[in-house]
Amino acid sequence: MPASARPALLTGFHFTKPTLAAFSERGDIVGHMDSPTPTVADIPPGTADRVQAIVSTGSVGLSDAMMAALPRLSLFCCYGTGYERVDLEAARRRGIMVTHGADANAPDVAELAVGILLASTRRLVRADKMIRRGEWKQRIPNRFGAIAGLTGGKVGILGLGAIGLEFAKRIKGFGVEIGYCNRNRRGDVGFKYFPDVMQLATWCDYLIVCLRSDASNRHIINADVLKALGPRGHVVNISRGWAVDEKAVADALRNDIIEGAALDVFDEEPYTGTELLELDKLVMTPHFGGGTEHAQRRMTELVCRNLDSHFAGRPVVSPVPELRDWANSPDAPRPR
């Protein structure tokens, strides 16, 4: 592509060198925004009138004010599945297409969900710390209380999309019963269906949050849902932080309302609070469910395909569902 025709790109995430190199083949990276919640002030000097596309994440997002400050912006690519902090109404109004990672990292996120569920239910982190502190002086049965084990348990999946299905595929091997709550009952699975999260939480032992988080389901996992899950229950969140009320989880663990929890995502990232740090019954990982080499490669390729398609005047490959019809219409945004 001739230099004059290369689009100007702005990044808003800490991408690896190979990923940035792949983006650089598609356009000129004219700046980077380090802030986890960028504002107009974070736009690099001298770039506002040049930027045609942004590659960032849904947890960083894009506000109406940011869009207004970038007159040539016509594409926002979310690196990953979520896009909860992108103002989609403003994007449509301003003629800006939004894409996301769709199911590019689904197998890898599901893999981590299994891992941190096991870490929570089998007390793996607490056991590791016990040995490192030199506290393993004698063999004591039930050192951390009775452990049920997954076999024969009931696993409830909140959100049976790409990640939820990949998780179900993996967890079936543990001899569990699977139920799910979804916007609509799926005709391609035989799992038990629950029309709302309260019914699912009441039924299951282990609640796995896999839904696509947006304003409609903020803190869908609240104190009432945790109470319904019960004193032997565990909750795992590999969705988005704001799907789970962190204060309610802390209270539930502190007061033995649930037995354990595992979080890979948080309301604000990086997590800088202190309330969760003191909870031994909580397993925490730093939002790296999609952090494998395979997932990174697939997500990078998908962003590149979206950039190539958009700037060649073709429909983008993976528009967010709310903009899918628009993306394939004659009125879809074009490069500016």
Secondary structure as UniProt FT lines:
FT   HELIX           3..5
FT   STRAND          8..11
FT   HELIX           17..24
FT   TURN            25..26
FT   STRAND          28..32
FT   HELIX           40..42
FT   TURN            45..46
FT   TURN            48..50
FT   STRAND          53..56
FT   TURN            58..60
FT   HELIX           64..68
FT   TURN            71..72
FT   STRAND          75..78
FT   TURN            84..85
FT   HELIX           88..93
FT   TURN            94..95
FT   STRAND          97..99
FT   TURN            102..105
FT   HELIX           106..121
FT   TURN            122..123
FT   HELIX           124..132
FT   TURN            133..134
FT   TURN            141..144
FT   TURN            151..152
FT   STRAND          154..158
FT   HELIX           162..171
FT   HELIX           172..174
FT   STRAND          177..181
FT   STRAND          192..194
FT   HELIX           197..203
FT   STRAND          206..209
FT   HELIX           215..217
FT   TURN            218..219
FT   HELIX           223..229
FT   TURN            231..232
FT   STRAND          234..237
FT   HELIX           241..243
FT   HELIX           246..254
FT   TURN            255..256
FT   STRAND          260..263
FT   TURN            275..278
FT   TURN            280..281
FT   STRAND          282..284
FT   TURN            289..290
FT   HELIX           293..311
FT   TURN            312..313
FT   HELIX           321..323
FT   HELIX           324..327
FT   TURN            330..331
//
